[in-house]
Structures are given as structure tokens and as C-alpha cells.
């Protein structure tokens, strides 16, 4: 409890500074760029281009604001069919990047795409059957696109970005000619933010995949088919102006600067909703990961309370929800592999905490959470990844996150092993502590939070105090004289004096008053 009588967690939330929604959604967009095989500036640049184009089209202030968040969120449903895509394409990232560059209304381009990407490594006759099955069932592809849109819509609703954003996200894969998803919806029926997205998204895609001339050519060729012809003409006519001043190295700053006013800010539950979206994006990637992030968050939060760290619970919970965001940038061909990983595959796995950390690194408000979230595979002996931190470089929050993630992973099935039973998971987690990789006190707290019976562990005293010196110190705190302490403990006053001097030296103090304060600083009075 705080001095005001509030629980420490609630007091921390009340004191929390609001953050811009653009920063939180921008971090999410970096992860979706990874998950769709795009350069990390793609969604940010799409937002900038869409707003600039909207200004040329004389969109209203509300339409510009909606366009901005539609552009940032347009790929946020990219993991919704990750498992199914992996079954068909052998992975869930590279084929997406290739698909975005074709015209899906052109049957020949679609057929060529499938022939290139379906069933890699399968026998020729098996691949041929898979290709024909995919081509003969376009409904399945349309359902996948619709699911991506629906996920993005729900994220917009969680963040309370407004009905205009939510409505436009239904039409991420629509076309002006009505040949997209949903079918037969096109022209002026499409919300303006969606039409601006279609032009700006492909504008950005081809700037990265080719060059400005190719991007201009695509806009001209697809005008009136994929794109609103008026918007495509505006983009081509003002091509240089729309691109003016864009520096890929400063795309985060460009995107934040171009957010239309009034800027949306989030606090408390709004920020929590954003972190829930991070967890959902990760969980949707594979059925093996569905509940991992939320279970780690619950366990880590409970462990922090058990360790007497209520002020850390918000940060630990949010970091746990975001910790595996970087998984989105690693193919399901690795996460869903039923056998041992090779060297290169392991190196990709070791990168995912780095991807998580970097997704938040551009935001001053979110970077601390990113650093914590990116440390969930670190170990006390330096054997973890991605930084190889050890010992004193890992604070209590990082240790809680690591142990919670480790236990939760062991209790869930993976493609290469069944879930461990509770007793086996406990034994394995304790072995990690005994061998110096996990913090033993934290392991106790995590196991207790998970429902295991944990015997009380004798507390290690600070500064190397012995149990006898603690007894003397606590008697000093009560104001007892050396003689009284001697009588109570059954030792001589001279021996008490020696203990007092040892306590002073170890605590770095020279008076009873300072020793008393030191005892409170180290929570020795309450723990006694």
C-alpha cells in the first residue's frame, strides 16, 4: 500500500503518463512488417503517403485521422492464417511479400504465384494436386483475407480508435472494380480511408521492391481497377511532392509528425489493450502459441506480487504480453518444425527477442518495456539470448519474466514434444535454478503462483549478516542497550559489542539510528 492508502499497482497506473496511440500502433506495425516480409518502414511510410495523398484529395480532418490508423493497422491481421499458410506454402512470410506484388485480379499472375510458392519440397505430383486445389477453391483465399481484416478491426475496437477506422479496415483487400474482398463491393461504396490505403500501400510496396518509376507505372496501370482513378491520378501527378523529404532512416519520426490532429492518447486500460493486441498477434501465428503470452503474463504478475514487488506488476505483465512479438518475424517453418532445429534455424530463433526489443525501441515511452520484454530468454550464467546478459545485469523483473516464460513453455505441448506434467516441469525449473541459470527465489515464486507447494526458503541476509548479527540488529532497532541484548540472548555484553561493530561495518554505518534506517531499507524489520 502507498501512503495514500492505494495499492501500489493502482497508484502506479494512476501516475502513469499517457502515451500517443501512434507510438503503440507504430510498434505493432513494425512487427507486422516483419510478419509480411516487408522492410520495417513499410507501414509507417504507407501512413505518411496516405495522409499526404488524402490532403491532396481534400479529405476531411476526420477522414485523414481514420486514414492514418487504417494505414498503420492494415496488416495487423497478418498472423491470423499463419498455420494454414504454412501447410500450403511451407512457410508464412516470404509468400506474403511475393503476393503483394502481383495483381490478384489477373488469373495468370495468380497461377504463376501458386506454381512458384505452393508445396515447396513436395513431390511434383503432390505439388500439382495442391496447386489445382488452391486454384479451384478461391473461397478459401477470400476467407483468409476476410479474417485478416476482421482481426485488424477488432484491434481498432480494443484501442477505441473510432468507428471510421474499424469500418475502413474491412476493405483492406477490396478493389475499386469490385473484384477484391469483399466481392462486388467497390467504387464510391468503399470508405475513402480504404481507397487512400490501396494507393499508398502499393506506392510504398513498389518503392521498396523496385524503384520510383516502377511504382509510378503500377499506379497508372491499375488506376480504375485496383484503385480509385482520381486518387491514382493525383498520386501520379504529384508523385515527387508526395514522396518529398522522406528518409527511410527517419520514417518513425515522419510517421509521428504526420498524425492528424487531434492526436489520440492512451493511458491505463487503453495501453493494456495495446499490449493485449501484441499478445493476440503472436498467439494467432500458430496453434502452438495461442495462450502462451497471456499465461506468462498471469504467472509473472502473480510471482511479482509473491516477491513483494507490486510496483513491478504492470511492467512485468505488459512485457510478458509483448515478449514474443518478435516471433512474428520468424517463419512458422521453424516454430512448427517437428524435429531438431539446424544451426541457421536456431540463429533465427535467437533473433526473436531482438525483434521484440527493436519494435519498441523508437518510442521513448515504450523502449523500457521493450528492453524488459526482449530479455525473456536471458539466463543468470550468461547462456541466454539475445544479449547474453548475466548476474547483476538481470534485475528482478527480468528474472521473473525468464522463469515465468520457461515454466509456461514447458507446460505446453510443442511440435517436437508433449507438454510436461506439473511435477516434471517443477523438477526441470528447479534444475535450471540449481545450475545457476534461473534465480532460485524467483523460481519458488513462479512455482507457488502456478499452484505448486513450495517450502519456505531461508532468506539470504544482506551484506553477509549472520543470523546472530540480525538478532542483535533487530534488538538495536527496538532501542535496547547492549546489556539488555546480552541478557536476552544469553551472551556477554562484550560479545554484543563485537556483534554491533560487525553490523556497523557490514552496513556501512556508524550509529544506531543509521543502522535502524538500514534495517528498514533492507526490509529486515518486517521479515523478522
N, C-alpha and C positions, 0 to 999 in steps of 0.2 A: 504493500500500500504506500502511496505517496503521502506527503504532509497534508495534502488537501483531502485525503481520505479516498482517493480514486485508485482502482487497481493500476499497477504500473503500466500494463499494456494499453489500457484505455487512455491513461494520461499521455502516453507516447503518441497515440493516434490523434488525440486532440491537439497536441503540439506540432503535429506533422505539417510541413509546408505543402500546399497544393502544388501539383506539377502539371505541366501542359500535356493535354491528351496527345498532342502531336509527337511528343517525345516517346510516350509509351507505345503509341501505334507505330511510330517510326521504327522503334526497336523490333516490334513484331514484323514489320515489313522487311527488315534485313534478314530475318530468319526465313521468311517466305521466298526471298530472292535465292537463298541457299537451297531451299526445297524445290525450286523450279529451274535450277541450273542457270540463273541469271547473275550478272555482275551485281555486287552489293549496292550499287547506286540506282538500280533499275526502278524500283517502286518509288523511291524518293524523287528521281528525275521525272517519272510519269506524273507525279503530283504537281511538280513545278510546271511542266509543259501543259498539263490540263488546265491549271489555273490561268496561265498566260493566254492560252487559246480561248478560254472562257471569257476573259476580259475583252479580247478582240471580238468575240461573238456577242458582246454586251449582255452577258448573263447577269442576273440579279445577284445581290450580295449573298442571299440565302443559297442560290444555286451554286455560286462559287465555293461557299463553305462546304456544301454537300459534295461537290466535285473533288475537293481536296481530300476528304476522308474516304471517298469511294476509291480514289486512285491508290491511297496508301493501303487499303484493305482488300483490294480487288483479288489478290492471290492468297488471302488468309485461309481459304478452304482447301489449299493445295494438298494437304495430307489426308483428306477425307477418303480417298480411294487408294492410298499408298499400298496397302496389302494386295488388293485386287490388281493394281497396275503391275506390281512385281510378278505376280503369277503369269501375266500376259507378256510383259516386256523384259522380264528378268531383272529389272531394277525400277526405281520410281522417280528418278531425277532427270537423267540425260534425255530420255524420250520426250519429256515435257518441253525442254528447251528447244528440241527439234520441231515439235508440233506447233509451237507458237509462231514459227517462221513460215509455215505453209498456209495456203488458202483452204480452209476446211470445206468450202463450198465447191471446190474443184475435185471431182472424183479421181482424176489421175494423180493429183498430188497426194490425196488421202491413201490411194492404193500403194503408191511408192513409199509413203511413210510407213505403212504397215509392213511392207516387204522388207524394209530396212531394219525395223526395230522389234518386230514380234518374234518371240521364241528363240532368242539367241542361244546357240549351243545345242539346240534340239536337232534331231534327225530331219532331213529335208521333208520327208512325207508328213512328219508331225507338224513342222512349221507351216506347211501348206494348209493343213486342216485348220490350224489355229488362225491363220490369216483369213481364210474364207469364212470361218465362223465369226470373226470380228467384223468383216465387211458386210456379212449378211444380217448382222444384228446391230444396226446403228442406234437402236433404242438404248442399248447398254451404255454407249458413249454419252448419249444425251442425258441419261440418268446420272452419270458421273459428274458431268458439268453442272447439272442442276443441284446436286448435293454440295459441290464446292460453293456455289452461290448461297445456298441455304446456310451453310456454316458461317460464311462471311457475314450474312445478315444477322445471325444470332450474336456474333461478336459485337457488331454495331449496336445491337439492342442492349447487350450487357453493359456497354460503355456509355449508353444513353446519348449516342451521337445524333439522334434525331430521326424522325420518320423518313425524311428525304434521302438520307444515306442508306437506310435499310431498304427502302423501295428500289433505289437505283442498283443496289448490289444484286438484285435478282437478274439483271440483264448484262452481267459481265461478259457473257458469251453470246449475246444477241447480235443481230446484224441489221443494218438499215433495210436490206432487201427481205427480211423475214426468214432467212434461211439458217439462222443460228438457233440458240437455245434461250428462252422457249420458242418453239416453232410458230411460224405465222404471226409473230409479233415484230413489228419493225416500224420504220418511218417515224412520224411525229409521236406515235404511241410510246416510243422509248423515252424515258426521262432524259432531259438534257445532260445531267451529270454522267449518265451511262454513255451517251453519244460522244461526249468530250473524252471520256476514258478510252473508248475504242480507238480514237485517232491518236491520243497521247501515248497510250500503251505501245502501239505498233511503231509509232515515231521513235520511242525510246529503244524498243527491241532492235530495230534495224540500224539505229545509230551505233549500237554495240556490236551487232552481228556483221555489219557491213561498213557503210560509210554514209555521210550526209546525202550524197547523190542517190544512192540506192534507197535510202529512207524516203526521199522526196518522190522517187519513181513509184514506190509501193503506195504512197498516199494518193498519187494521181491515178494509178491503175485501179485501185479498189474504191475510189470515190463513187458513191451511188450504189454500191453493192455492200461492202462491209461497213462503209462509213456514211454518215450524213454528208451529202455532197457539199453543202455550204460550209461545214466545218473543215472538210478536207481541202477545199479551195482556199479557205482562209489560212490553213496551216502551210500550204504550198506557197501562197502569195507572200506570206510573212515569215517564211521559213527561217531566214537568218535572224530576224528580230526575236522570234520565239526561242531560238537557241542562244541568243546573245548572252555572253557573260557566264555561261555555265562551265563550271570547273568540276570535273569528276571528283577531285580530291576534296572539294568543299561542298559536296552535294547535301550533306546533312544540314549545314548552315543555310544553303539555298532553300531547302525544303521548309525549315522552320521560319525563315524570313518571309516566305510567300504565303503562309497560312492566312486566309482572310479573317478580318475582324468581324465579330468579337471572338478572340481566341478561347478555346474550351480548356478549362482546368479541371483536374480531378483531385479528389482527396478521399481518405478513408475507404469507404466501400467502393468508390469508383476506381481507386488504384488496385484494390483487391480484385475487382472484376477483370482488370487488365491482366493481372498475374494468373487468374483462373483461365483466361484465354491462352496464355502461354502454355499452361499445363494441358489444355484441351488440344491445342495444335500438335503437341508432342504425342499425346495419347492416341490421337486419331491415326497416327502414322502406321501403327502396327497393332494387331490384337494382343501381342505380347507385352505391349506397353500401356494398355488402356488406363489402368488405375495406378500406375507406378508413381507418378509425380504427386498426386493427391495423397496417396498413402504415406509417402516420405514426408510430406508437409505435416500431416496429422501427427506422425510419430515424432518428428523433430520438435514440433511445438510442445508436445507433451513432455518430451525429455528436457527441454529448456526450463519448463516450469519445475520439474522434479529437481533440477540442479540449482534452483533458486535464482534463475535468470529471467524473470518475467519481462524485463525491458528488452530482451533479445527475441521475444517470441514473434513479433511482427516481421522483423527482418529474416529470421530463420524460416518462418513459414513461406514468405514470398520467395526467398532464394530457393527453397525446395521446389516450389511450383515452377520456377523458371530454370532449374538446374539443367534439365535435359533438352532445353530449347535447341541446343546445337546438334542434337541427334537428327533434326530435320535436314541438315546438310550432309548427312552420311546415308548412303544408299541402303534400302531395305535388303538388297542382295547380301549385305553384311549382317544387319541386325537379325535377319530371318534365316541365316545360314545354319543348317542343322549340324554341321561338323566343325572341326577346329578352324580357326582363322589363320591365314597366312601372315607373313611379315607386313606386307603392304596394307592388308586389311586391318591389322592391329594398329598401324600408324594412323589410319583414318579414324579408328575408334578413339585413339588418344587425342585427336583433334577436337572432338565434340565439346569438351569443356571450354576450350579456347574459343570456339564459335559462340558458345553461350556468353562468355565474358565480353567478347567484342560486339555482340549485338547491343549491349547496354553501354559500351564504353564512350560513345559520343555524347551521351547525356550526363551532365554534371549531377543531376538529381538521381539518376538510376545507376550510375557507374559503381557505387559502393555495393549495391545488391548484385551487380554483375560479377564483381570480384569474389563475393561470397559464393554465389551460385556456381561460378567456374572452378571452385576449389573442392567440389564434392567427391572427387576421386584422389585427393591428396592423402598421404599417409605420414605418420609421425617419423618414420625412419627414412623418409625421402624417396620411397619406392613408388609413390603415386604419380599422377599426371594431372594437368599438363605442365605445371611449373616445377614439379619435384620439390615442393616445399617440405620442410621438416621441423619437428620440435617446436621451438618458440615462434616459428613463422606461422603456426596454425593456432589461432585463438580458439576460445571455447565454442563459438558459433560454428566455425569451420569443422571442428571435431564432431560436434553434434550432427551436422549435415552429413559428414562422411559415414559415421556409424549408422545413421538412420537409412541412408541410401543403400548401404551394404546389406543391412538386415532385410529391408524391403525387397531387394533384388533376390536374395536367397529364398525368400518365402514365396516367390512367384515362379511359375514354370517359364522356361526359355526353350527355344527351338532345339537346343543341344542337351537339355537335361530337364528332369521333372522338378517341381517345387520341392524344397527341403521341408521336412516336418519341423515343427517348432523346436523340439529338443535338438535336432541336428543343426538347425540354424543358430541356436544358442551356443552350442559347442563350437561351431565354426567362428562365430563372432568373438567368443572368449579366446579362442586360439589366436585370432588377429591381435587382440589386446596383449596376450601373454608374449607374443613375439615382437611386440613393440610397434605395431602398425596403427593400432587404434588406441584411444585413451580409455583406460580401464574404468574410470568413474563414469565417463560418458556411456560406455557400453552397458554398465549397470543401469543407468537411467533409461537408455533406449529399451533394454530388455524389460525393465519394470513397466515402462509405458506400453509395451507390446503385450503385457499380461503375464510375464514370467515372474516366478517367485525369486527374488534376489536377496541374498543375505546381506545384512548391513556391513559395509566395508569400513574398517578403522580409518579415520581421516588422517591424511598426511599433514603434519603441522607445518606452518610456515617458518622460514628462516632456520630450519633444523632444530626447532624447540623439542625437547624431550617431554614425555608425559609429566614428569615431576616438575619441570620448569613451567609447564602450563598450569599445574595446580598452584604453584607459587604466584604466577602472574595473575590468575583469577582472584587469589586472595588479596593481592595488591589492589586490584580493581575495586574490591569491596572496602578498601581503606584499612585493612588490618595491619597491625605492627608486626615487625619481624618476630617478636616473642610470641605473639598470638598465633602467627602462622606456624611457628615451631611447635607450639603446644598442640595445635590441631593436627599437624602432620606427624607428630611423634619424632621430630628430629631436633637437632640443636639450633639455636638462634644463629650461631656462626655458619652452620651449613646453609640456613635460609639466606644469609647474606651472600654467600657464594653463588647460590642459585639466582638471586636478584641481579648480581653483576653479570652473570651469564645471559640472563634475559635482556638486560640493557644493551649488552654488546651485540647480541644477535638481532635485536630490534632496531639498533642504531639510535637509541635514545639515552637520556641521562637523568630522567626524573620519573617519579611515579605517575605524574599527570600525563607526560608524553607516552609512557608505557600503557596507560589506560586507553588513550586515544588510539594507539597502535593496535591494541586488542580489539577495539571496535572496528577499526579499518579492516581487519582480517576476519571479522565475523566470529571471533573466538568466544565472545561472551554468550551469544545466542546458542552457538553449537555446543557449549558446555552443558 
